[in-house]
Amino acid sequence: MKTNQVVKQQILQIVDNQLKSKEPPETKQTYDRLLKSGITDKNARMYIGQCVVVEIFDVLKYQQPFNKKRFIENLNKLPEEPFD
């Protein structure tokens, strides 16, 4: 499947906004942890973006509110891919 570049850029913009605002703080903590482990800036943002996508998917498909607890749990699991 070909990646939709517009959607990809929007997801990365969400990650950038979270990093700049430090909200939730776990996003910045995860980003720093990933960089410290040797993961590149680009890949760290992509990993965090995967966690964002999990939440967007559930909000849209299941009509559920943003699940901050699950989002943070998935951030803490990175670089393991978030499947929950």
DABELNOR-V782925 format. One record per backbone hydrogen bond with DSSP energy under -1.0 kcal/mol. CO is the residue of the C=O (numbers start at 1). NH is the residue of the N-H. E is the energy in kcal/mol with one decimal. If there is no record, write none. Layout:
co=(CO | CO)
nh=(NH | NH)
e=(E | E)
This chain:
co=(4 | 5 | 6 | 7 | 8 | 9 | 10 | 11 | 12 | 13 | 14 | 15 | 16 | 17 | 18 | 18 | 24 | 25 | 26 | 27 | 28 | 29 | 30 | 31 | 32 | 33 | 34 | 35 | 40 | 41 | 42 | 43 | 44 | 45 | 46 | 47 | 48 | 49 | 50 | 51 | 52 | 53 | 54 | 55 | 56 | 57 | 58 | 58 | 67 | 68 | 69 | 70 | 71 | 72 | 77)
nh=(8 | 9 | 10 | 11 | 12 | 13 | 14 | 15 | 16 | 17 | 18 | 19 | 20 | 21 | 22 | 23 | 27 | 29 | 30 | 31 | 32 | 33 | 34 | 35 | 36 | 37 | 39 | 38 | 44 | 45 | 46 | 47 | 48 | 49 | 50 | 51 | 52 | 53 | 54 | 55 | 56 | 57 | 58 | 59 | 60 | 61 | 62 | 64 | 71 | 72 | 73 | 74 | 75 | 76 | 80)
e=(-2.5 | -2.4 | -2.0 | -2.5 | -2.4 | -1.8 | -1.8 | -2.0 | -2.6 | -2.6 | -2.4 | -2.5 | -2.6 | -2.5 | -1.3 | -1.1 | -1.6 | -2.2 | -2.5 | -2.5 | -2.7 | -2.2 | -2.7 | -2.4 | -2.4 | -1.4 | -2.2 | -1.8 | -2.7 | -2.3 | -1.9 | -2.8 | -2.3 | -2.3 | -1.6 | -1.1 | -1.7 | -2.5 | -1.9 | -1.5 | -2.6 | -2.9 | -1.9 | -2.4 | -2.6 | -3.2 | -1.6 | -1.3 | -2.4 | -2.5 | -2.3 | -2.7 | -2.2 | -2.4 | -2.1)
